[in-house]
C-alpha cells in the first residue's frame, strides 16, 4: 500500500506540474483574447506557452513532454475542437466584442496529461458585465463544474454524478450538449475506459462504473442555450487527430512520411496538423492514415442551432477519499461581477452540496473527533 501511495505521489506531482503549465498557458491566451485578435494568433500563443512551460521542467531528455491537447478556439455555437489550419481563411477570423469563446488546451509530463478549458466573453468586464442568455449558460457551466468536483469521490457511480450535474444545469434553463464526455486519464491516455456523460436523453449512456481512489479524470462540462442540445460535426475544419494502436502498411510514401512524423512528434496525444512540417503533405497523408484507422479525428462539433450560445468548463482532477484533488487550477476569468445571470439554484439538495468544501481539512476532522469524544 505504501509503495503504491508513494508511486501515485510521484505521478500526482507530474500531473500537477502539467496542470500548472496548462493553466498558465490558457491565462496567457485569455489575456490576449481581445477584439481583433485572430483565431490563429491565439492558437499559436497557447501551443507555444505549453511547449515553453514543459521544456523548462524535468530536464531528463528521454522524458516525453509537451502538448497533451492542442489549443482550440471555439466561438459562440461552435462546441469544441475548432482549430483551423493557417491555409484556411477561418484561421484569420478575428474576435468580435460579445463573442462567447471557449479555449481548451493541455500539457503532459512523462505521459501524464492535464487538460483545461475556459469560456470568456470578448470585451466583458465588471463595468460591462455579461447578461441575458450568455450569462445563464456561463453561470450554469461554472455551477455545474462546482457540483461535479464535489462528487468526484471514491465509490460514486458515474450515472449518479451525471444526474446531479444535469439537474444543476437545468436550474439555469439550459442543457448539456449531447455527446460530450468526461474521460478517465492515465499514462499516455486521455480517453480511458471509464466515462461520464452529461446531457443527452439517457439512451446513449456509457457503461455504469464506480470511481476509485487515485483515478484521474478530465471533467468536461459543456452547456448550450439550444432546446435540444444536439450537435453536428463540421468536417471542413477538422485539423486535430490522434494516433491509435492499429497497424496497417500504408501504400503512399507521403502517408508513410507523415505517419512517421506523427509518431515522433505527437506520440499518444492529439495533435494539430499545423504542428507537422508540411501542411499540404500532412493533409494528404493523414487521409490514408485515417481511412485505415491509424489515426482518429477529433471532429469539430457545432450546435445544430446556429443562434445557440455554448459554454465550457474543463478541469482535470484526481479522485481522493478526502475529496477531489484539483490538478488544474480553478478558472480565473469568470466572476459574479463579470457574469450577471438573474437565475439561481433553487434545489435545496444542490445548494447543500455547493455549501460543502471540495476537500476535507485536518482542522475539521479534529473538531469532529472532539465532538465524538
C-alpha positions in Angstrom: 0.0 0.0 0.0 2.8 2.4 0.9 4.7 1.7 -2.3 1.5 2.3 -4.3 0.8 5.5 -2.5 4.4 6.7 -3.0 4.2 5.9 -6.7 1.0 7.8 -7.0 2.5 10.8 -5.2 5.3 10.9 -7.9 2.7 10.6 -10.6 0.5 13.3 -9.0 3.4 15.7 -9.0 3.8 15.3 -12.7 0.0 15.7 -13.2 0.1 18.9 -11.1 3.1 20.3 -12.9 1.4 19.7 -16.2 -1.8 21.3 -14.8 0.0 24.5 -13.7 1.7 24.8 -17.1 -1.7 24.3 -18.9 -3.4 26.9 -16.6 -0.6 29.4 -17.1 -0.9 28.9 -20.9 -4.6 29.3 -21.0 -4.4 32.5 -18.9 -1.9 33.8 -21.5 -4.4 33.1 -24.2 -7.3 34.6 -22.3 -5.3 37.8 -21.6 -4.7 38.1 -25.3 -8.3 37.4 -26.3 -9.2 41.0 -27.3 -11.3 42.2 -30.1 -9.4 41.9 -33.4 -7.2 39.1 -32.3 -7.3 36.2 -34.8 -8.1 32.5 -34.1 -4.7 31.5 -35.5 -2.8 34.0 -33.3 -4.5 32.7 -30.2 -3.9 29.0 -31.1 -0.2 29.7 -31.7 0.1 31.6 -28.5 -1.4 28.7 -26.5 0.7 26.0 -28.1 3.9 28.0 -27.7 3.2 28.7 -24.0 2.7 24.9 -23.3 5.8 24.0 -25.2 7.9 26.6 -23.4 6.4 25.6 -20.0 7.0 21.9 -20.4 10.6 22.4 -21.7 11.5 24.3 -18.6 10.8 21.4 -16.2 12.1 17.8 -15.8 15.4 18.1 -17.7 15.6 14.3 -18.5 16.0 14.3 -22.3 14.3 10.9 -22.6 11.1 12.0 -20.8 8.3 12.9 -23.2 6.8 16.4 -22.6 4.7 18.9 -24.4 1.2 19.3 -25.7 -1.5 16.9 -24.4 -4.1 18.7 -26.4 -3.5 21.5 -29.0 -5.1 24.9 -28.4 -8.7 25.2 -29.7 -10.7 28.4 -30.1 -14.4 27.6 -30.4 -16.7 30.6 -30.8 -20.4 31.0 -30.0 -22.3 27.9 -31.3 -19.1 26.0 -32.1 -18.9 23.4 -29.3 -15.3 22.1 -29.5 -12.2 21.2 -31.4 -12.1 24.3 -33.6 -8.5 24.8 -34.7 -8.4 25.8 -38.4 -5.1 25.5 -40.3 -3.1 28.6 -41.4 -4.2 28.0 -45.0 -7.9 28.1 -44.0 -9.4 31.6 -44.2 -11.3 30.7 -41.0 -8.0 30.9 -39.1 -7.9 34.6 -39.9 -11.3 35.1 -38.2 -10.9 38.0 -35.7 -12.7 38.0 -32.4 -15.5 40.5 -32.0 -17.0 42.2 -28.9 -19.6 39.9 -27.4 -18.2 36.7 -28.8 -18.5 33.8 -26.4 -15.2 31.9 -26.8 -14.2 28.5 -25.5 -10.5 27.9 -25.1 -9.1 24.5 -24.5 -5.5 23.1 -24.3 -3.5 20.6 -22.4 0.1 19.8 -21.3 1.7 16.5 -20.5 4.8 15.5 -18.5 6.0 11.9 -19.0 2.7 10.9 -20.5 0.6 12.4 -17.6 -1.8 14.9 -19.0 -3.7 17.8 -17.6 -6.3 19.5 -19.8 -8.1 22.7 -19.1 -10.9 24.7 -20.7 -12.4 28.1 -20.0 -15.1 30.3 -21.6 -14.8 34.0 -21.9 -16.9 36.8 -23.5 -14.8 39.2 -25.5 -14.9 42.7 -24.1 -16.8 41.8 -20.9 -15.8 43.3 -17.6 -17.2 44.2 -14.2 -18.1 47.6 -15.8 -19.6 45.8 -18.9 -21.0 42.6 -17.5 -22.4 39.7 -19.4 -26.2 39.4 -19.1 -29.1 37.5 -20.6 -28.7 34.0 -22.1 -24.9 34.3 -22.4 -24.8 34.9 -18.6 -27.2 32.0 -18.0 -25.1 29.5 -19.9 -21.8 30.7 -18.4 -23.2 30.5 -14.8 -24.7 27.1 -15.5 -21.4 25.7 -16.7 -19.4 27.0 -13.7 -22.0 26.0 -11.2 -22.2 22.5 -12.7 -18.4 22.3 -12.5 -18.6 23.2 -8.8 -21.1 20.4 -8.3 -19.1 17.9 -10.3 -15.9 18.4 -8.5 -17.6 17.7 -5.2 -19.0 14.4 -6.5 -15.7 13.1 -7.7 -15.2 10.7 -4.8 -14.4 7.0 -4.4 -17.5 4.8 -4.7 -19.6 7.4 -6.6 -21.4 5.9 -9.6 -20.9 7.8 -12.9 -24.6 7.8 -13.7 -25.4 9.4 -10.3 -22.8 12.1 -10.9 -24.3 12.8 -14.3 -27.8 13.1 -12.9 -26.8 15.8 -10.3 -24.8 17.7 -12.8 -27.6 17.7 -15.3 -30.1 18.8 -12.7 -27.8 21.7 -11.9 -27.6 22.8 -15.5 -31.5 22.7 -15.8 -31.7 25.2 -12.9 -30.5 27.8 -15.4 -32.9 26.9 -18.2 -30.1 25.5 -20.4 -28.9 21.9 -21.1 -25.8 19.8 -21.6 -24.6 19.3 -25.2 -25.2 15.7 -26.4 -22.2 13.5 -26.9 -19.8 15.3 -24.6 -18.0 13.0 -22.2 -15.8 13.1 -19.2 -13.0 10.6 -19.6 -10.6 8.7 -17.3 -7.0 9.7 -17.8 -3.9 7.5 -17.4 -0.3 7.5 -18.6 -0.4 8.3 -22.4 -4.2 8.2 -22.3 -6.9 10.9 -22.2 -9.8 8.7 -23.2 -9.8 5.8 -20.8 -12.3 3.0 -20.2 -14.4 4.8 -17.5 -16.6 7.7 -18.7 -19.3 10.1 -17.5 -21.7 11.7 -20.0 -23.5 15.0 -19.1 -26.5 15.8 -21.3 -28.4 13.6 -23.7 -31.7 11.7 -23.4 -30.2 8.8 -21.5 -30.2 6.3 -24.4 -26.5 6.5 -25.1 -25.0 6.4 -21.6 -21.6 4.9 -21.1 -21.3 1.7 -19.1 -22.0 2.1 -15.4 -18.9 2.3 -13.3 -17.7 3.5 -9.9 -14.9 6.0 -9.2 -11.9 4.6 -7.4 -9.3 6.4 -5.3 -6.3 7.7 -7.3 -8.1 7.7 -10.6 -7.7 10.8 -12.7 -10.4 12.3 -14.9 -10.7 15.2 -17.4 -14.1 16.6 -16.4 -15.8 18.3 -19.4 -18.9 20.4 -18.8 -20.4 21.8 -22.0 -23.8 23.5 -22.0 -26.0 25.2 -24.5 -28.9 27.6 -24.8 -30.5 25.4 -27.5 -33.6 23.5 -26.6 -32.4 20.0 -27.7 -28.7 20.2 -27.2 -28.0 18.5 -30.4 -24.6 18.9 -32.0 -23.4 18.1 -35.5 -19.9 17.6 -37.0 -18.3 20.1 -39.4 -15.6 18.1 -41.1 -14.5 21.2 -43.1 -12.2 22.3 -40.4 -11.0 19.0 -38.8 -7.4 19.5 -38.1 -6.8 17.6 -34.8 -6.0 13.9 -34.9 -4.7 11.2 -32.5 -2.6 8.1 -33.3 -4.3 4.8 -32.4 -2.8 1.4 -31.7 -4.0 0.0 -35.0 -1.5 -1.3 -37.6 -1.6 -1.0 -41.4 1.0 -1.0 -44.2 0.5 2.4 -45.8 0.6 2.5 -49.6 1.6 6.1 -50.2 5.1 7.3 -49.5 3.6 10.6 -48.4 1.4 8.9 -45.9 4.3 6.9 -44.5 6.4 10.0 -44.1 3.5 11.9 -42.4 2.8 8.9 -40.0 6.4 8.7 -39.1 6.4 12.4 -38.2 3.2 11.9 -36.1 4.8 9.1 -34.2 7.9 11.1 -33.4 6.2 14.5 -32.6 2.9 13.6 -31.0 3.2 10.1 -29.7 -0.1 9.1 -28.0 -1.6 12.5 -27.7 -3.8 14.6 -30.0 -2.0 16.9 -32.4 -2.9 19.6 -34.9 -1.8 19.1 -38.5 -0.3 22.6 -38.2 2.4 21.1 -36.0 3.7 18.9 -38.9 6.5 20.1 -41.2 4.5 20.5 -44.4 0.8 21.3 -44.1 -0.1 20.3 -47.7 1.6 17.0 -47.3 0.1 16.5 -43.9 -3.4 17.0 -45.3 -2.8 14.4 -48.0 -1.0 11.8 -45.8 -3.3 11.9 -42.8 -6.3 10.9 -45.0 -4.9 7.5 -45.8 -3.9 7.1 -42.1 -7.4 8.0 -41.0 -9.1 5.8 -43.6 -7.2 2.8 -42.2 -7.6 3.6 -38.6 -4.0 4.6 -37.8 -5.3 8.0 -36.6 -8.7 9.1 -35.4 -10.0 12.6 -36.0 -11.3 15.0 -33.4 -14.2 16.4 -35.3 -15.3 20.0 -35.0 -18.7 20.0 -33.3 -21.2 22.8 -33.7 -24.6 23.2 -32.1 -27.3 22.4 -34.7 -29.0 25.7 -33.7 -26.8 28.4 -35.3 -28.0 31.0 -32.8 -27.2 28.9 -29.8 -24.6 30.0 -27.3 -22.4 27.3 -25.8 -20.1 27.4 -22.8 -17.5 25.0 -21.4 -15.5 24.4 -18.2 -12.9 21.7 -18.4 -10.7 20.7 -15.5 -8.5 17.7 -14.5 -8.9 16.1 -11.1 -7.7 13.1 -9.1 -10.2 11.1 -7.1 -9.4 11.0 -3.4 -11.1 9.9 -0.2 -10.9 13.4 1.3 -12.3 15.0 -1.8 -11.2 15.6 -5.4 -7.6 16.9 -5.8 -7.7 19.6 -8.4 -4.8 19.1 -10.9 -5.6 22.2 -12.9 -6.2 25.4 -11.0 -9.7 26.9 -10.9 -10.8 29.2 -13.8 -9.7 32.8 -13.4 -11.8 34.8 -15.9 -15.2 34.0 -14.6 -16.6 36.1 -11.7 -20.1 37.0 -10.4 -19.3 40.7 -11.1 -18.4 39.9 -14.7 -21.2 37.5 -15.4 -24.6 38.5 -14.1 -27.4 36.0 -14.6 -30.7 36.5 -12.8 -31.1 32.8 -12.4 -30.2 31.0 -9.2 -30.1 27.4 -8.0 -33.4 26.5 -6.4 -32.8 22.9 -5.5 -32.1 22.5 -1.7 -30.0 19.4 -2.4 -27.7 21.2 -4.9 -27.5 24.2 -2.6 -26.4 21.9 0.3 -23.8 20.2 -1.9 -22.4 23.5 -3.1 -22.1 24.7 0.6 -19.7 21.8 1.3 -15.9 22.0 0.9 -14.2 20.2 -2.0 -11.6 18.9 0.3 -11.9 17.8 4.0 -9.4 19.6 6.2 -7.5 18.3 9.2 -8.9 21.0 11.3 -12.5 19.9 10.6 -11.5 16.3 11.2 -10.1 17.3 14.6 -13.3 19.1 15.6 -15.3 16.0 14.5 -13.1 13.8 16.6 -13.5 16.1 19.7 -17.3 16.1 19.2 -17.4 12.3 19.1 -15.3 12.0 22.2 
